[in-house]
Amino acid sequence: MEEKITDIEGLAGLIQRTMASKEDLQTLASKEDLSRLEEKMDDGFRGVNARLDLVREDISDLPAIRHELQDLRQRVERLEKQSV
């Protein structure tokens, strides 16, 4: 249940209990910390994106390769039938 504030001392106590202290604020990340983290993430994602680009290039040829394999399979089957 919420505490009912009836005087200045009650208000002062509420502020003191709920307001962050200097020590609390020192544990938070600084702008510099966040900037370094952003740089690391950018570098990491740059590497991931480069690898994904390579994979996309590799799989972009799959339809053509699939067609070639199907053609080769048919040719092998014809050769096998001729040799029997």
C-alpha positions in Angstrom: 0.0 0.0 0.0 1.3 3.5 -0.9 2.5 5.7 1.9 0.5 8.8 2.4 2.7 11.9 2.7 1.4 14.4 5.1 4.3 16.7 5.9 7.7 18.0 4.7 9.6 15.3 6.6 7.6 12.6 4.8 8.2 14.2 1.5 12.0 14.5 2.3 12.1 10.8 3.3 10.3 9.7 0.1 12.8 11.7 -2.0 15.7 10.3 -0.2 14.5 6.7 -0.5 13.7 7.0 -4.2 16.3 9.3 -5.7 19.4 7.8 -7.1 22.6 8.5 -5.2 25.9 9.7 -6.6 27.2 6.1 -6.0 24.3 4.7 -7.9 25.0 7.0 -10.9 28.7 6.0 -10.9 27.8 2.4 -11.8 25.9 3.4 -14.9 27.6 3.4 -18.3 29.1 6.7 -19.4 28.8 8.3 -22.9 32.3 7.1 -23.6 31.4 3.5 -22.5 28.4 3.5 -24.8 30.5 5.0 -27.7 33.1 2.2 -27.3 30.4 -0.4 -27.2 28.8 1.0 -30.3 32.2 0.9 -32.2 32.7 -2.7 -31.1 29.2 -3.6 -32.3 29.7 -1.8 -35.6 32.9 -3.8 -36.2 31.3 -7.0 -35.2 28.3 -6.5 -37.5 30.5 -5.4 -40.3 32.2 -8.8 -40.1 28.9 -10.7 -39.9 27.5 -8.8 -42.9 30.7 -9.6 -44.9 30.3 -13.3 -44.2 26.6 -13.1 -45.1 27.4 -11.4 -48.4 29.7 -14.3 -49.2 27.0 -16.9 -48.4 24.5 -15.0 -50.5 27.0 -15.1 -53.4 27.5 -18.8 -52.9 23.8 -19.7 -52.8 22.9 -17.4 -55.7 24.3 -20.0 -58.1 22.3 -22.8 -56.6 19.4 -22.7 -59.2 21.9 -22.9 -62.1 23.9 -25.7 -60.4 20.7 -27.6 -59.6 19.7 -27.5 -63.3 23.1 -28.6 -64.4 23.0 -31.6 -61.9 19.6 -32.6 -63.1 20.9 -32.5 -66.7 23.9 -34.6 -65.8 21.8 -37.1 -63.9 19.6 -37.6 -67.0 22.7 -38.0 -69.2 24.1 -40.6 -66.9 20.8 -42.5 -66.8 20.8 -42.6 -70.6 24.4 -43.9 -70.7 23.6 -46.5 -68.1 20.6 -47.7 -70.2 22.8 -47.9 -73.3 25.5 -50.0 -71.6 23.0 -52.6 -70.4 
